[in-house]
Amino acid sequence: MGKIAASLEAKGAGFGAAGTDLHHLNLGPGPDLESTWLEAGLQLPDLDEMRRYRLGRVREQLDLHGYDGCILRDPMNIRYATDTTNMQVWVMHNATRYCWVGADGSVIVWEFFDCDFLAGHNELIDEVRPATTSIYFCAGPRHAEMAQRWAAEILDVIAEHCGVDRPRIAIDTIGIEEYQQLVAGGVTVENGNAMMELARRIKGPDELHAMRCAVHACEATMAEMRAAMQPGMTERELWSMLHAGNIRRAGEWVETQILASGPRTNPWMQEASSRVIEAGDMVAYDTDLVGAYGMMCDISRSWVAGDRSPTAAQANVHALAVEQIERNHELLTPGRTFHALTHESWKPPIDEYRHYCCNFHGVGQCDEYPDIFFPHMWESSGYDGVLEPGMVLTVEAFVGSRDGGEGVKLEEQFLVTEGAPERLSTFPLGLTH
């Protein structure tokens, strides 16, 4: 039993079990879903090992950057470092929980009201405290006072665990008043967001087991969508199946509502609407979902609605999108620089066809570093780096004629290995059944 689980027993009936046997991460995806994955030849992740790996990656970055500790407030970073969750989407815009990871090995979570039991499953956490928040929604005109209270406690933690005159502390996001209080207290505030992106970029073995299970679940939902899609249903009706299937298969949320049909497919990025899908329409979507085990599945497909063959125009843009995926994924080899990846990639002529906002991007718990652009964007937006084994990237393709007509969106997810890239998404790329 971990430190937090033991302390919960003293709080009274229900708290101990809430943090252990009844915790949603301990209950897991459920025996039926786990059996499905095992029958498919997949391996279930060891969540304890995954927690140790991720926390180790954070501490490794603290050491590499010479930081004395970090304060994490982005819920994705809190999840990565501590594997604790609480109203993940809600806390993305309401900063009501945060955590500390010290270079000395200490881990503290500050949790939303009376929710300390939500950390009971993780034996790597030393302590859970009630959170103090200065956001105006909670603090109102007392926000400056609450920021001072927050900073005073954090400064005490830093003094206890760092023991240096001017500690260097990485913080991923912080309010201006809290920042001012820490600086006044002698803290050098560093870029925690950069540190965490670098920590998250290399996936451990159990993260990859978890991602493969999540992709399998995502593609089972995609198959349901493909079978159910028919003229006469609205875009929102079809998109709702993605959300329902994801939740039913132990997923967590869908990041966007990007699904469009017919004339709404070009230009790209239209969100699902009340438009009724017509026979022969191109229907394109991006899953953009956080699935089982909190792993993202970022896959795009485009289909022709109804029992119709693709038109010549549909077949043309689809063939170009497929070519972009197939040619560019071969570039995902270890040691290749981001500059080379950018400039060696292929795309249809940009004066004839619209393209997506990026060519490749990292993926893990969500869209992650790096973001790889196109050659003509290098001077304004590009940056260099190197592909390493263990990185997961998606290969993007959107092709829509600048003269009008429908567009095609495709996206595949790949693991960089010591050799050829491993294709994690395997759902057929075809336009029809």
N, C-alpha and C positions, 0 to 999 in steps of 0.2 A: 504494500500500500504506500502511495506517495505521501509527501509531506502535507499537501493540501487535503487529500482525501482523509487523512488521519485527523486533521483539525476540524473537518466538517462533522465528524461524528459527535463532537461536543456541542454542536449547535442545536441538536434536537432531531426528532423523528423526521425522516425524509431527506435530510440534507446529504447524509453519507451516500445513500443509494443514488440520489440525483446526480452526484458527481462521479459515480462509478458504474454500477450495473445498469442504471437507467439513462446514462449519458448517451446522446445520439451518436457520438463517434465510437463509443464502445459497442453500442448495438449494431453499428455498421450497416451496410447495404441490405442485409437480410439473407437468409439461407437460399432462397429461390434465385435471387440475382447472382449470388456468389457461385452457386452451382452452375448457372448458365455460363459464367465466365470460365470456370474450371473445365466444363465440357467443351468450350471453344479453344482449349489449350492455353489459356492465359494463367498467369500466376498472380495470386492476391498479394497486395503489399503488406509488409510487416510495418504497421504504423508506429510502433515504438522505435524501430530502426530509422524510419523516415524522420521522426522528430529529432532523434539524435544527430542525424546527418544534417538537417537544416540548421539546427542550433549551432552545430560545428562550423557550418559555412559562415554564419553570422560572426562568430568569434574569430574565424580566420580573417575576415575582412577588417574587423577591429584591429587585429594585430598588423595586418598589411598596411593599414592607413595610419597606424600609431594613435588610434582613438582609445580613450579610457572607458568608453561605454556608449550606448546609444539609447535614445528614447524613440519609440515607434508609435505612431498614432494612426497611420494608414491601416485600415483593417486587413488588407492583403499582407502587409508586412508583419502585423501582429500575428496573423494566422501562420505565416511562414516560421517565425521565430518561436512561437509558443503553442501552435496548433489549438488555439482557443478561438471560438467564434461566438458572436452574440449579435443577432439582428444585422448581419453583414451589410446589407444595402442601406439600411437606416443609418448606421454609424458612419457610412461614407460621407454623409452630409451633416451629421451630428456628432462632433468629437467628444464622446462620452466614455471612452475607454482607451487605454494606452498601456505600454509595457516598457520595462527597462531590461537591457542585457548588458552586463558589465564585463569588462575584460578580465576581471577577477573570477568569473564564472557565475556570478549572481544573476538570478532571473526573477523579476517582480512583475505582476500583472495588476493594474488598477481596473476594476470591473464596475460595470453599471450597477445600479441600486440592487443590493441583496442578491447578486448573481455570482458570488464567489464560488459556488458549487460547479460552475461551468468550466473551471480549471482542474477539477478533481481527478480527471482522467490522465493528466500528464505529470509524471513523477519528476520531470526536469524543472518544474516551477517551484521556487523556494517559498513564495509568499503571494497572497492576494490581498489587495487593499481596496477600500471604496474609492472610486474615482472622484476627482474634483474637476468641474468643467466651468470654463468662462465664456462659452458661447452664449450669445444674447438670448437665444431661445430659452435656455435654462437659467442664466444668471441675471438677465435683464439689466437694469441700471447698476447692479452690483458686479458687473463683469470685470472691472479693474480690480476690485477687492478679491474676487475669485482667482484671477490671474496671479495675484500676489500670493494667495494661499497655495495655489498649485506649485508655483515656483519655489516657495519656501520648503515644501516637502521634497521636491526634486533636488534642491540644493543639499538638503540633509542626506538624501540617498547618495548623491555624488560624493559628499564629504566622507561618508562611511565606507564607500566601496572603491574610491579612487586614490585618496591619500596623496594628491599632488597639489601644488600651489595654483596652477591654472589649467584645470582639466580640459581636455579636448573631447567634446561630446557630439556625436552625430545625431541629428534629428531630421526625420523625414518631412514633417509638416508642423508648423507652430504658428500661433497667433502673435501679432506684433507686441502686445503687452507682455505676454509670457516670455517672448524673446528678449525684450528689454530687461526684464527682471533677472533672467539668467546671466546676461552679459554684465549687468550691474553686480551680480554675485560672483564675478570672476571666471565665468565659464566661456571658453572659446567654442562657439557653435559651428559645427561642420555639416556638410551635405549628407544627410542620412539616406536620402532617396537614391543618390548615386551608389552609395555603398550597398544598399539592399538590392538594387538591380543587378549589380555585379555578383552578389552572393547567390541570387536566384537563377543566374544564367546557366549553371551546370547542374543538370538533374541527376540525382542519385538513383541507384538501382530500384529502390522501392517507389520513388516518384514515377519512374518509367512504368513499373508494374501498374501503378494506380492510373496513369494516363492511358495505358492500353485498355484497361477495363472501362474507363470513362468513354473512350472512343467507340468501343464495342457497343456500349449502351446508347450513345448518340446515334450511331448508324442504324441501330434497331428502330429508333424513333424516326429516322429519316425514311426507312423502308415503309413504316406506317403512313407517313405523309405521302409518299409516292403512290402507295396503293389507294389512298383515299382521295387524292386530288382529282377533281373533275370539274368540268365547266358548270357554272351556276353557283359555286361556292365563292365566298368573298376571300380576299387575301387574309383578312384577320382570322377567319375560320381556319384556314390552312396553317397560319403561324401559330395559332393557339395549340395545335397538336404538338408542335415542337416543345412548347413550354410544358404542356401536360406530360408528354413522354419523358422529358428530362426529369421532372420532379418524381414521377413514378419510378424512375430507374436511379434513384438516390442522387440526382443532380441538385443543384442549389439555386441557380437563377440563370436567366438569359440576359446578356449585357445590352442587346439592342433589339429592335423590332424590324430589321431590314429584310423585307420580302416584298417583291414587286412583280407585277404582271404586265404583259403587253407593252403599251406605249410608256409605261412607268419604269421600264427597265433601262432606259437610256435617256438622260444621264443617270448614273448610279447613285445610290444612297437614299432612295425613297423608303420610308417606313411603311409597314403594312397598313392598308386602308380598307375602306368599305367597298372598293371597286370589285365588281363581280368578274371572276375569271371567265374568259370566253374560250371556246374551242379553237385550238391552234395557237393560243397565246404562248409566248415564252414566259415561264415563271421561274424567277431566280431568287435565291436567298442565301444568307450567311448565318450559320448556326450561332456563332458568338456566345456559346453557352459555357457556364461553369458547371461541370458535371460531377460525376461520382468522385468522392475523395477530395473535392474542391479543385479538380484539375480541369483546365479549359480544353474544349474541343472547338477548334476554329476551322470549319469546313464549309465550303460553298458549292452549290450545285445549281444547274439551270435545266429545266425540263419543258417539253412542249405539252400543253394541256390537251386532254382528250385523245381520241384515237386518230391522231393526225401524224402524217410524216412531216419532218421539218421542211420549211421552205428553203429555197436556195440561199436567201439572205441569212436565215437562221443558221443553216449549216455552215455558212462561211464564217460568221463571227465565232461560232462554237469551235470550229476547227482551229482558228487562230488562237483562241484561249487555251485549248488543249495543247497546242504546240508550245505555247509560252510555259505552261506547267511542266511539260515533259522535258523541254530543253533546259529550263532553268534549275530544276531540282538536281540535275546531275552536277551542278556547281557546288553543292553543299558537302564539301570535303574538308577534312581538318587541315589547318594551315593556310587556307585561302583567306586573304584579307578582305575586309568589307569593301575596300576600294576596287579590288579585282572582281568581287561578287557583283558590285554595281555595274562596272564597265564591261564585263564579259557576258552579262545577262542579255536575253533577247526579248524583244517586244514588237508588236506590229507597228508600222510607221505612225508616229504621233501626230503627223499632219493630216492623217486620214482617219485615225481611230482614237477615241477617248481611252484613257487608261486609269487604273486604280491609283490611290494616293501613295502606295509604296509597292515595292517589288517582292520583298520578303520581310518578315518580322518574327521576333522571338515569341514563344508562347510557353506558359507554365501554369500558374494559377489564373492567369489572365494574359492579355497581350503584354509582352515584356520586351526588354532590351535584347537585341538591337532592332532598330527600324532601318531597313535598307531601301534607299530611294532609287531613282533612275539617274542615268548619266547626266541628263540635262539639268538635274536638280543638285548635283554634287557640290557646286560652288556655294549655293545658298543654304543647303541643308545637310549635306553628307558628312560623315565622320568615319574614321578608320578604326579597325580592330581586327581580330583574327577569329575564325571559326575553330572551335574546339570540340572534341568528342564529348557527348553528354548535353550539348545544346540542342534544343528543339526549335525549329523554325517552320513557319508556313510559307508556301510559295503562292503568291497572289496573281490573279489574272482577271481583269475586266476588259472586255472588248465591245465597244459600241461605235458604230460609224458616226463621224461628225456630220454626215449628210442626213442623219436621222435613221429611223428604224429601231428595232429591238436590240438590246445588248445581252451579253452573256457574262455571268460571274462564276468563276471557279476558284477553289482554294484547297490545297492539300497540306497535310501536316507531316513533317519529316524529322527524324532523329539523325544528328550528325554522329557517325561512328568512326572507328579507326579506318574503315574502308569506305564502301559505297553507302550513301544515305539510306536509312530504313524508312520505308513508307508506313506511317502509322494509320493513315486514313485509307480505306480500301473500297469505299462505296463507288460503284461504277460512275464514270464521268459522262455516260451517254445522255442524249436528249430525250430518248423515249424508253419505254419499258424494255 
